[in-house]
């Protein structure tokens, strides 16, 4: 039984037919991948397949995996609820650790987070009993998840027993997904049990002209990668920030007392860093005014140093969201970094801006896209030449094969983070809407 009509979506219809060849015993393929760009309709069609299978096979169990609970709640679960609105022949159980959709025939679709940071060995998957697994946004999952999925495939026994299948979605990436799946697809060497169908935004009739206009704000590399599905667009771009220009972006800028002043922090034992910025959305200007880089300092030291230089009556604060965690600080172990800043500077709640941060595994690429797109497309983006450490970070932090290099305490890189947090907090919506 189908719950959605894909007759007007030829590519999604083709993908469904390939999966059901296996279900009907006419194919030996068991891994089916659909993706290669944003907004290709990949999540929706894979969820629809699991809904169809859950209805066809009573008491069956199907699992949807994503890297984090926030991403499940933000994208995957809303897609499932559009496909199966509450009130149908099913019921949603909204337990955070065991979110699931239960059907009247006893079948269940489970939605689970990978949680690699809390369970580095993925031990929770060892006892998974399932008929099929969907790996959502595989480019943000650990490569061991695919191996674990194959180990557990078809481990839930019912009569009639459905063929075990793996469904996978992904965007272009420079990590293990490219090597394991895209390159074999490109070279015609996919394994006999694997199937891959590339999906682009033009394959999704629901993509609007407004969305295409928003994508015009992306820098050329990210546009080619995520909209046109070019997996090799990053191959020659080893710099983490590759749209920066000395002549265009390094310019004298002065503080404007009529604009809000923004302070963005990266909290490190060594060094503690902060950048000072102003922007005006009406005139489309971003000005980076000053940097602070204090070795072997505390947040109290930074607060005292900044107070000497600035009038703190018309400001906002942002920075590393991990600054909300409690730390052993020099004067109080009961306060977190942002609480110290608020107290020391006499700020109120509305002066602190900390939006939901990208999930682990996604944050660096998201921040990279926003920064490069703003440098490339925002009408006025100036960095004061005195911000020498920040400029060094921007110009020389590398990202070989798209993966940002790590930096240690005392090294460069931390001012780049403070700058990226500022851009993410205030300009993520200017660059692009959600692209999953």
Secondary structure, DSSP 8 states (H G I E B T S, - for coil): --SS--TT-HHHHHHHHHHHHHHTTS----EEEEESSTTSSHHHHHHHHHHHHHHHSTT-EEEEEES-HHHIIIIIHHHHHHHS-TTSSEEEE--GGGEEEEETTS-EEEEEE--TTT-TT-GGGTT---SEEEETTGGGS-THHHHHHHHHTT-S--SS----EEEEEE---SSHHIIIIIHHHHHT---TTEEEEE--GGG-TT--HHHHHHHTTS-HHHHHHHTS--TTTTTT--BSS-S--HHHHB------TTS-EEEEEE--SS-EEEEEEEEETTTTEEEEEEEEEETT--HHHHHHHHHHH--TTSEEEEE-GGGGSB---SS-TT-BHHHHHHHHHT--GGGB-------TTTHHHHHHHHHHHHHHHSSEEEE-TT-HHHHHHHHH-B-GGG------TTSTTHHHHHHHHHHHHHHHHHH-----
